[in-house]
Protein backbone atom coordinates (compact mmCIF):
# COMPACT_ATOMS: atom_id res chain seq x y z
CA UNK A 1 0.00 0.00 0.00
CA UNK A 2 2.78 2.41 0.92
CA UNK A 3 4.54 1.58 -2.39
CA UNK A 4 1.37 2.35 -4.40
CA UNK A 5 0.92 5.71 -2.68
CA UNK A 6 4.56 6.54 -3.29
CA UNK A 7 4.15 5.70 -7.02
CA UNK A 8 1.16 8.01 -7.34
CA UNK A 9 3.09 10.81 -5.69
CA UNK A 10 5.99 10.34 -8.11
CA UNK A 11 3.67 10.34 -11.14
CA UNK A 12 1.95 13.47 -9.88
CA UNK A 13 5.27 15.22 -9.45
CA UNK A 14 6.38 14.20 -12.96
CA UNK A 15 3.09 15.36 -14.46
CA UNK A 16 3.31 18.66 -12.65
CA UNK A 17 6.84 19.06 -13.91
CA UNK A 18 5.75 18.48 -17.54
CA UNK A 19 2.94 21.00 -17.27
CA UNK A 20 5.26 23.57 -15.72
CA UNK A 21 7.67 23.33 -18.63
CA UNK A 22 6.83 26.07 -21.19
CA UNK A 23 4.67 25.13 -24.18
CA UNK A 24 6.19 27.86 -26.39
CA UNK A 25 9.92 28.46 -26.01
CA UNK A 26 13.18 29.50 -27.75
CA UNK A 27 11.33 32.26 -29.63
CA UNK A 28 13.57 34.50 -31.75
CA UNK A 29 12.72 37.30 -34.18
CA UNK A 30 15.74 38.73 -36.00
CA UNK A 31 16.33 41.30 -37.20
CA UNK A 32 13.82 43.30 -35.23
CA UNK A 33 14.03 46.21 -37.69
CA UNK A 34 13.24 45.57 -41.37
CA UNK A 35 13.02 47.78 -44.46
CA UNK A 36 10.85 45.76 -46.88
CA UNK A 37 11.45 47.55 -50.18
CA UNK A 38 13.07 44.82 -52.32
CA UNK A 39 16.55 46.37 -52.14
CA UNK A 40 18.01 43.12 -50.82
CA UNK A 41 18.93 44.52 -47.39
CA UNK A 42 16.89 43.67 -44.29
CA UNK A 43 13.79 43.03 -46.41
CA UNK A 44 12.60 40.18 -44.17
CA UNK A 45 12.91 38.90 -40.63
CA UNK A 46 13.22 35.29 -39.51
CA UNK A 47 10.81 34.07 -36.84
CA UNK A 48 11.91 30.95 -34.95
CA UNK A 49 10.06 29.08 -32.22
CA UNK A 50 9.62 25.67 -30.62
CA UNK A 51 6.50 23.93 -29.36
CA UNK A 52 6.73 21.30 -26.64
CA UNK A 53 3.24 20.00 -27.38
CA UNK A 54 0.63 20.33 -30.13
CA UNK A 55 -1.14 23.66 -30.12
CA UNK A 56 -2.91 26.30 -32.21
CA UNK A 57 -0.26 28.88 -33.10
CA UNK A 58 -0.78 32.55 -33.98
CA UNK A 59 1.78 35.15 -35.08
CA UNK A 60 0.72 38.78 -35.01
CA UNK A 61 2.04 42.33 -35.07
CA UNK A 62 0.48 44.89 -32.77
CA UNK A 63 0.61 48.46 -34.06
CA UNK A 64 0.79 51.68 -32.03
CA UNK A 65 -3.03 51.99 -32.06
CA UNK A 66 -3.41 48.55 -30.51
CA UNK A 67 -4.67 46.77 -33.64
CA UNK A 68 -3.49 43.22 -34.21
CA UNK A 69 -2.35 42.25 -37.69
CA UNK A 70 -2.26 38.46 -37.96
CA UNK A 71 0.47 36.87 -40.04
CA UNK A 72 -0.69 33.41 -38.89
CA UNK A 73 -3.88 32.81 -36.93
CA UNK A 74 -4.78 29.63 -35.05
CA UNK A 75 -2.77 27.29 -37.25
CA UNK A 76 -2.51 23.81 -35.79
CA UNK A 77 1.10 22.80 -35.16
CA UNK A 78 2.63 19.62 -33.72
CA UNK A 79 5.49 19.69 -31.26
CA UNK A 80 8.81 20.61 -32.83
CA UNK A 81 11.00 23.41 -34.14
CA UNK A 82 9.65 25.94 -36.67
CA UNK A 83 10.85 28.97 -38.59
CA UNK A 84 9.15 31.32 -41.02
CA UNK A 85 10.10 34.53 -42.82
CA UNK A 86 8.07 37.71 -42.55
CA UNK A 87 8.43 40.58 -45.03
CA UNK A 88 5.91 43.04 -43.63
CA UNK A 89 2.89 41.93 -45.67
CA UNK A 90 -0.34 40.90 -43.96
CA UNK A 91 -3.32 39.79 -46.04
CA UNK A 92 -1.71 41.01 -49.24
CA UNK A 93 -0.86 44.51 -48.03
CA UNK A 94 2.36 45.95 -46.65
CA UNK A 95 2.15 47.28 -43.09
CA UNK A 96 3.06 50.98 -42.87
CA UNK A 97 6.29 52.21 -41.31
CA UNK A 98 6.29 52.43 -37.56
CA UNK A 99 6.88 50.64 -34.25
CA UNK A 100 5.12 47.32 -33.59
CA UNK A 101 5.06 44.56 -31.05
CA UNK A 102 5.51 41.10 -32.45
CA UNK A 103 3.69 38.31 -30.69
CA UNK A 104 3.50 34.52 -30.79
CA UNK A 105 0.61 32.82 -29.04
CA UNK A 106 0.08 29.08 -28.57
CA UNK A 107 -3.12 27.49 -27.23
CA UNK A 108 -3.56 23.82 -26.30
CA UNK A 109 -6.83 21.88 -26.52
CA UNK A 110 -7.12 22.37 -22.75
CA UNK A 111 -7.28 26.13 -23.48
CA UNK A 112 -3.93 26.62 -21.76
CA UNK A 113 -2.34 29.59 -23.60
CA UNK A 114 1.19 30.96 -23.64
CA UNK A 115 2.37 34.15 -25.30
CA UNK A 116 5.75 35.68 -26.09
CA UNK A 117 6.12 39.29 -27.34
CA UNK A 118 8.89 41.68 -28.34
CA UNK A 119 9.58 44.99 -30.09
CA UNK A 120 9.61 45.29 -33.88
CA UNK A 121 10.02 48.20 -36.34
CA UNK A 122 9.27 48.68 -40.04
CA UNK A 123 11.07 51.45 -41.95
CA UNK A 124 11.20 52.49 -45.63
CA UNK A 125 8.52 49.96 -46.58
CA UNK A 126 7.16 49.81 -50.12
CA UNK A 127 3.49 50.46 -49.39
CA UNK A 128 2.50 51.41 -52.95
CA UNK A 129 -0.09 48.85 -53.99
CA UNK A 130 0.00 47.35 -57.48
CA UNK A 131 -3.01 48.46 -59.52
CA UNK A 132 -4.71 47.00 -62.57
CA UNK A 133 -6.23 50.25 -63.71
CA UNK A 134 -9.14 50.44 -66.17
CA UNK A 135 -9.65 46.68 -65.95
CA UNK A 136 -11.89 45.78 -68.86
CA UNK A 137 -13.47 42.60 -70.25
CA UNK A 138 -15.10 42.83 -73.70
CA UNK A 139 -17.46 41.43 -74.74
CA UNK A 140 -18.98 40.17 -71.53
CA UNK A 141 -21.26 37.78 -73.43
CA UNK A 142 -18.96 35.42 -75.30
CA UNK A 143 -19.86 32.83 -77.96
CA UNK A 144 -16.75 30.67 -78.59
CA UNK A 145 -17.80 28.81 -81.75
CA UNK A 146 -15.64 30.39 -84.49
CA UNK A 147 -18.55 32.05 -86.25
CA UNK A 148 -16.69 35.34 -86.35
CA UNK A 149 -19.07 37.05 -83.91
CA UNK A 150 -18.00 37.55 -80.29
CA UNK A 151 -15.57 34.63 -80.64
CA UNK A 152 -12.85 36.24 -78.54
CA UNK A 153 -12.66 38.16 -75.29
CA UNK A 154 -10.19 41.01 -74.85
CA UNK A 155 -9.02 41.63 -71.28
CA UNK A 156 -7.09 44.86 -70.81
CA UNK A 157 -5.64 46.88 -67.96
CA UNK A 158 -2.81 49.26 -67.07
CA UNK A 159 -0.21 47.99 -64.58
CA UNK A 160 1.16 50.86 -62.49
CA UNK A 161 4.38 49.29 -61.11
CA UNK A 162 6.75 46.37 -61.49
CA UNK A 163 5.39 43.06 -60.22
CA UNK A 164 6.86 39.60 -59.90
CA UNK A 165 3.61 37.74 -60.59
CA UNK A 166 0.84 38.54 -63.05
CA UNK A 167 -1.96 36.04 -63.64
CA UNK A 168 -5.11 36.20 -65.73
CA UNK A 169 -7.61 33.33 -65.85
CA UNK A 170 -11.28 32.42 -66.13
CA UNK A 171 -12.86 30.86 -63.04
CA UNK A 172 -15.99 28.70 -62.95
CA UNK A 173 -18.36 28.19 -60.03
CA UNK A 174 -16.53 25.02 -58.95
CA UNK A 175 -13.21 26.84 -58.74
CA UNK A 176 -11.72 25.41 -61.94
CA UNK A 177 -9.31 27.77 -63.69
CA UNK A 178 -9.02 28.23 -67.46
CA UNK A 179 -5.80 29.95 -68.60
CA UNK A 180 -5.86 33.11 -70.69
CA UNK A 181 -3.09 34.03 -73.12
CA UNK A 182 -1.31 37.36 -73.33
CA UNK A 183 -1.32 38.97 -76.75
CA UNK A 184 1.94 39.73 -78.48
CA UNK A 185 3.11 43.29 -79.01
CA UNK A 186 2.17 44.61 -75.57
CA UNK A 187 4.06 45.08 -72.33
CA UNK A 188 5.53 41.81 -71.04
CA UNK A 189 8.65 40.54 -69.23
CA UNK A 190 11.84 40.87 -71.20
CA UNK A 191 12.94 37.40 -70.10
CA UNK A 192 11.57 34.65 -67.90
CA UNK A 193 12.13 35.55 -64.26
CA UNK A 194 12.31 39.29 -64.80
CA UNK A 195 9.51 41.44 -63.36
CA UNK A 196 6.48 42.48 -65.33
CA UNK A 197 6.99 46.13 -66.17
CA UNK A 198 4.44 48.95 -65.93
CA UNK A 199 2.30 49.42 -69.03
CA UNK A 200 -0.85 48.41 -70.86
CA UNK A 201 -1.54 44.68 -71.01
CA UNK A 202 -3.98 42.91 -73.30
CA UNK A 203 -5.05 39.29 -72.93
CA UNK A 204 -6.99 37.19 -75.40
CA UNK A 205 -9.41 34.38 -74.54
CA UNK A 206 -11.12 32.17 -77.12
CA UNK A 207 -12.09 29.24 -74.95
CA UNK A 208 -9.56 26.88 -76.52
CA UNK A 209 -11.62 26.53 -79.71
CA UNK A 210 -8.72 27.70 -81.89
CA UNK A 211 -6.81 24.58 -80.79
CA UNK A 212 -9.77 22.32 -81.49
CA UNK A 213 -10.66 21.99 -77.81
CA UNK A 214 -14.21 22.11 -76.51
CA UNK A 215 -14.74 25.39 -74.62
CA UNK A 216 -16.05 25.49 -71.06
CA UNK A 217 -19.79 24.76 -70.78
CA UNK A 218 -22.24 27.59 -71.30
CA UNK A 219 -22.77 29.56 -68.12
CA UNK A 220 -21.58 32.47 -66.02
CA UNK A 221 -17.87 32.73 -65.19
CA UNK A 222 -15.50 35.15 -63.48
CA UNK A 223 -12.51 36.71 -65.21
CA UNK A 224 -9.72 37.18 -62.67
CA UNK A 225 -6.52 39.23 -62.91
CA UNK A 226 -4.02 39.09 -60.05
CA UNK A 227 -0.72 40.86 -59.48
CA UNK A 228 1.88 40.58 -56.72
CA UNK A 229 4.68 43.11 -56.49
CA UNK A 230 8.30 42.57 -55.47
CA UNK A 231 7.59 42.85 -51.73
CA UNK A 232 4.34 40.88 -51.65
CA UNK A 233 1.61 43.52 -52.03
CA UNK A 234 -1.26 41.86 -53.91
CA UNK A 235 -4.21 43.08 -55.96
CA UNK A 236 -7.10 41.20 -57.56
CA UNK A 237 -9.61 42.45 -60.11
CA UNK A 238 -12.65 40.52 -61.34
CA UNK A 239 -15.44 40.80 -63.89
CA UNK A 240 -18.23 38.50 -65.00
CA UNK A 241 -18.23 36.65 -68.32
CA UNK A 242 -21.16 34.74 -69.82
CA UNK A 243 -20.49 31.91 -72.27
CA UNK A 244 -23.26 31.07 -74.75
CA UNK A 245 -23.49 28.78 -77.81
CA UNK A 246 -19.97 27.50 -77.18
CA UNK A 247 -18.50 24.58 -79.08
CA UNK A 248 -16.26 23.47 -81.92
CA UNK A 249 -17.99 23.91 -85.31
CA UNK A 250 -17.92 20.78 -87.47
CA UNK A 251 -19.25 20.35 -91.01
CA UNK A 252 -18.27 18.28 -94.04
CA UNK A 253 -19.04 17.67 -97.66
CA UNK A 254 -20.94 14.40 -97.25
CA UNK A 255 -19.01 11.37 -98.51
CA UNK A 256 -16.47 13.76 -100.10
CA UNK A 257 -18.56 13.54 -103.25
CA UNK A 258 -19.36 16.27 -105.78
CA UNK A 259 -21.14 15.82 -109.09
CA UNK A 260 -19.98 17.95 -112.06
CA UNK A 261 -21.95 17.95 -115.32
CA UNK A 262 -21.78 17.94 -118.24
CA UNK A 263 -18.29 16.50 -118.74
CA UNK A 264 -17.91 18.52 -121.97
CA UNK A 265 -18.75 22.22 -121.87
CA UNK A 266 -18.50 24.43 -124.95
CA UNK A 267 -16.97 27.89 -124.49
CA UNK A 268 -19.85 30.05 -123.32
CA UNK A 269 -21.61 27.04 -121.86
CA UNK A 270 -22.40 26.37 -118.21
CA UNK A 271 -20.92 23.83 -115.81
CA UNK A 272 -23.24 22.70 -113.02
CA UNK A 273 -22.23 21.03 -109.78
CA UNK A 274 -24.05 19.45 -106.87
CA UNK A 275 -22.89 18.50 -103.37
CA UNK A 276 -24.33 17.84 -99.92
CA UNK A 277 -23.03 19.51 -96.76
CA UNK A 278 -23.84 18.36 -93.24
CA UNK A 279 -23.39 20.10 -89.88
CA UNK A 280 -22.43 17.13 -87.69
CA UNK A 281 -21.23 19.24 -84.77
CA UNK A 282 -22.93 20.55 -81.65
CA UNK A 283 -23.12 24.25 -82.59
CA UNK A 284 -24.67 26.17 -85.49
CA UNK A 285 -22.31 27.21 -88.29
CA UNK A 286 -22.72 30.63 -89.84
CA UNK A 287 -22.81 31.07 -93.58
CA UNK A 288 -23.13 33.87 -96.11
CA UNK A 289 -24.07 34.19 -99.80
CA UNK A 290 -24.45 34.16 -102.61
CA UNK A 291 -27.21 31.57 -102.30
CA UNK A 292 -27.07 28.15 -103.94
CA UNK A 293 -28.30 28.29 -107.54
CA UNK A 294 -26.24 31.40 -108.32
CA UNK A 295 -24.52 31.43 -111.71
CA UNK A 296 -20.99 32.82 -111.88
CA UNK A 297 -19.09 33.62 -115.03
CA UNK A 298 -15.41 32.75 -115.19
CA UNK A 299 -14.58 36.47 -115.09
CA UNK A 300 -16.33 36.89 -111.73
CA UNK A 301 -15.66 35.83 -108.16
CA UNK A 302 -17.39 36.14 -104.80
CA UNK A 303 -15.88 39.59 -104.24
CA UNK A 304 -17.01 40.96 -107.59
CA UNK A 305 -20.54 39.81 -106.75
CA UNK A 306 -20.36 41.75 -103.49
CA UNK A 307 -20.13 38.74 -101.17
CA UNK A 308 -16.82 39.55 -99.51
CA UNK A 309 -14.92 37.14 -97.31
CA UNK A 310 -16.23 37.17 -93.73
CA UNK A 311 -14.14 35.76 -90.86
CA UNK A 312 -15.97 32.82 -89.33
CA UNK A 313 -18.39 32.24 -92.22
CA UNK A 314 -18.64 28.83 -93.92
CA UNK A 315 -19.07 28.53 -97.69
CA UNK A 316 -18.97 25.85 -100.35
CA UNK A 317 -16.49 26.70 -103.11
CA UNK A 318 -15.34 25.62 -106.57
CA UNK A 319 -11.76 25.90 -107.83
CA UNK A 320 -9.99 24.75 -110.96
CA UNK A 321 -6.64 23.85 -112.43
CA UNK A 322 -4.81 26.94 -113.64
CA UNK A 323 -6.58 29.36 -111.32
CA UNK A 324 -4.50 32.54 -111.37
CA UNK A 325 -6.94 34.84 -109.59
CA UNK A 326 -4.75 34.98 -106.47
CA UNK A 327 -7.38 33.44 -104.18
CA UNK A 328 -8.50 29.84 -103.78
CA UNK A 329 -12.08 28.88 -104.49
CA UNK A 330 -13.15 32.04 -106.30
CA UNK A 331 -16.70 30.72 -106.80
CA UNK A 332 -18.31 30.42 -103.38
CA UNK A 333 -21.86 29.70 -102.21
CA UNK A 334 -23.83 29.75 -98.95
CA UNK A 335 -24.31 26.31 -97.41
CA UNK A 336 -28.06 26.43 -97.67
CA UNK A 337 -30.88 28.55 -99.00
CA UNK A 338 -32.76 31.13 -96.94
CA UNK A 339 -35.57 28.62 -96.46
CA UNK A 340 -33.12 26.03 -95.07
CA UNK A 341 -31.08 28.30 -92.80
CA UNK A 342 -31.94 29.61 -89.34
CA UNK A 343 -31.59 33.31 -88.56
CA UNK A 344 -29.92 34.07 -85.21
CA UNK A 345 -29.31 37.72 -84.31
CA UNK A 346 -29.62 38.67 -87.98
CA UNK A 347 -27.12 36.05 -89.20
CA UNK A 348 -27.84 32.82 -91.10
CA UNK A 349 -26.85 29.44 -89.66
CA UNK A 350 -26.89 25.77 -90.63
CA UNK A 351 -28.05 24.05 -87.46
CA UNK A 352 -26.52 20.97 -85.78
CA UNK A 353 -27.62 17.74 -87.44
CA UNK A 354 -28.89 19.55 -90.54
CA UNK A 355 -27.76 18.75 -94.07
CA UNK A 356 -28.40 20.62 -97.32
CA UNK A 357 -27.84 20.00 -101.02
CA UNK A 358 -26.03 22.77 -102.85
CA UNK A 359 -26.35 23.38 -106.57
CA UNK A 360 -24.31 26.02 -108.41
CA UNK A 361 -23.43 27.07 -111.92
CA UNK A 362 -20.34 28.41 -113.67
CA UNK A 363 -20.60 29.88 -117.17
CA UNK A 364 -17.26 29.41 -118.91
CA UNK A 365 -16.74 32.51 -121.04
CA UNK A 366 -12.91 32.64 -120.82
CA UNK A 367 -10.58 30.14 -122.40
CA UNK A 368 -8.93 28.04 -119.68
CA UNK A 369 -5.15 27.51 -119.70
CA UNK A 370 -5.82 23.88 -120.55
CA UNK A 371 -8.45 22.32 -122.80
CA UNK A 372 -9.34 19.75 -120.13
CA UNK A 373 -8.66 21.25 -116.69
CA UNK A 374 -9.60 19.65 -113.40
CA UNK A 375 -12.40 21.20 -111.31
CA UNK A 376 -12.88 20.41 -107.64
CA UNK A 377 -14.80 21.52 -104.58
CA UNK A 378 -13.99 22.68 -101.06
CA UNK A 379 -15.65 23.67 -97.82
CA UNK A 380 -14.13 26.88 -96.51
CA UNK A 381 -14.30 28.21 -92.95
CA UNK A 382 -13.23 31.70 -93.86
CA UNK A 383 -10.24 33.19 -92.06
CA UNK A 384 -9.95 29.92 -90.12
CA UNK A 385 -9.11 27.04 -92.46
CA UNK A 386 -10.15 25.10 -95.54
CA UNK A 387 -12.06 22.25 -93.92
CA UNK A 388 -12.44 20.08 -97.04
CA UNK A 389 -9.87 20.82 -99.72
CA UNK A 390 -9.48 19.52 -103.28
CA UNK A 391 -12.60 17.37 -102.99
CA UNK A 392 -13.48 15.01 -105.88
CA UNK A 393 -11.42 16.60 -108.71
CA UNK A 394 -12.89 15.88 -112.14
CA UNK A 395 -11.72 16.58 -115.67
CA UNK A 396 -14.03 18.85 -117.66
CA UNK A 397 -13.39 19.23 -121.39
CA UNK A 398 -13.84 22.80 -122.62
CA UNK A 399 -14.73 23.03 -126.25
CA UNK A 400 -13.20 25.95 -128.16
QUIDACOR-V48158 format. One record per backbone hydrogen bond with DSSP energy under -1.0 kcal/mol. NH is the residue of the N-H (numbers start at 0). CO is the residue of the C=O. If there is no record, write none. Layout:
nh->NH co->CO
nh->NH co->CO
//
This chain:
nh->4 co->0
nh->5 co->1
nh->6 co->2
nh->7 co->3
nh->8 co->4
nh->9 co->5
nh->10 co->6
nh->11 co->7
nh->12 co->8
nh->13 co->9
nh->14 co->10
nh->15 co->11
nh->16 co->12
nh->17 co->13
nh->18 co->14
nh->19 co->15
nh->24 co->49
nh->27 co->47
nh->29 co->45
nh->33 co->120
nh->34 co->41
nh->36 co->34
nh->44 co->85
nh->45 co->29
nh->46 co->83
nh->47 co->27
nh->48 co->81
nh->49 co->24
nh->50 co->79
nh->51 co->22
nh->54 co->76
nh->55 co->106
nh->56 co->74
nh->57 co->104
nh->58 co->71
nh->59 co->102
nh->60 co->68
nh->61 co->100
nh->62 co->66
nh->65 co->62
nh->68 co->60
nh->70 co->58
nh->71 co->58
nh->74 co->56
nh->76 co->54
nh->79 co->50
nh->81 co->48
nh->83 co->46
nh->85 co->44
nh->89 co->92
nh->92 co->89
nh->94 co->87
nh->97 co->121
nh->99 co->119
nh->100 co->61
nh->101 co->117
nh->102 co->59
nh->103 co->115
nh->104 co->57
nh->105 co->113
nh->106 co->55
nh->107 co->111
nh->110 co->107
nh->113 co->105
nh->115 co->103
nh->117 co->101
nh->119 co->99
nh->120 co->31
nh->121 co->97
nh->122 co->33
nh->125 co->35
nh->126 co->124
nh->132 co->157
nh->135 co->155
nh->137 co->153
nh->141 co->241
nh->142 co->149
nh->144 co->142
nh->152 co->204
nh->153 co->137
nh->154 co->202
nh->155 co->135
nh->156 co->200
nh->157 co->132
nh->158 co->198
nh->159 co->130
nh->162 co->195
nh->163 co->227
nh->164 co->227
nh->166 co->225
nh->168 co->223
nh->169 co->177
nh->170 co->221
nh->171 co->175
nh->174 co->171
nh->177 co->169
nh->179 co->167
nh->180 co->203
nh->182 co->201
nh->186 co->199
nh->193 co->190
nh->195 co->162
nh->198 co->158
nh->200 co->156
nh->202 co->154
nh->203 co->180
nh->204 co->152
nh->208 co->205
nh->210 co->207
nh->211 co->208
nh->212 co->207
nh->218 co->242
nh->220 co->240
nh->221 co->170
nh->222 co->238
nh->223 co->168
nh->224 co->236
nh->225 co->166
nh->226 co->234
nh->227 co->164
nh->228 co->232
nh->233 co->91
nh->234 co->226
nh->236 co->224
nh->238 co->222
nh->240 co->220
nh->241 co->139
nh->242 co->218
nh->243 co->141
nh->246 co->143
nh->251 co->277
nh->253 co->275
nh->255 co->252
nh->256 co->253
nh->258 co->273
nh->260 co->271
nh->264 co->396
nh->266 co->398
nh->267 co->363
nh->268 co->265
nh->270 co->361
nh->271 co->260
nh->272 co->359
nh->273 co->258
nh->274 co->357
nh->276 co->355
nh->277 co->251
nh->278 co->353
nh->280 co->249
nh->284 co->349
nh->286 co->347
nh->292 co->358
nh->293 co->290
nh->295 co->360
nh->297 co->362
nh->299 co->296
nh->301 co->329
nh->304 co->300
nh->305 co->302
nh->306 co->301
nh->311 co->381
nh->312 co->309
nh->313 co->285
nh->314 co->379
nh->315 co->332
nh->316 co->377
nh->317 co->330
nh->318 co->375
nh->320 co->373
nh->322 co->319
nh->330 co->317
nh->332 co->315
nh->333 co->289
nh->335 co->333
nh->340 co->336
nh->341 co->348
nh->343 co->346
nh->346 co->343
nh->348 co->341
nh->349 co->284
nh->352 co->278
nh->353 co->350
nh->355 co->276
nh->357 co->274
nh->359 co->272
nh->360 co->293
nh->361 co->270
nh->362 co->295
nh->363 co->268
nh->364 co->362
nh->374 co->393
nh->375 co->318
nh->376 co->390
nh->377 co->316
nh->378 co->387
nh->379 co->314
nh->380 co->384
nh->381 co->312
nh->383 co->380
nh->384 co->380
nh->386 co->378
nh->387 co->378
nh->390 co->376
nh->393 co->374
nh->395 co->372
nh->396 co->262
nh->397 co->370
nh->398 co->264
//
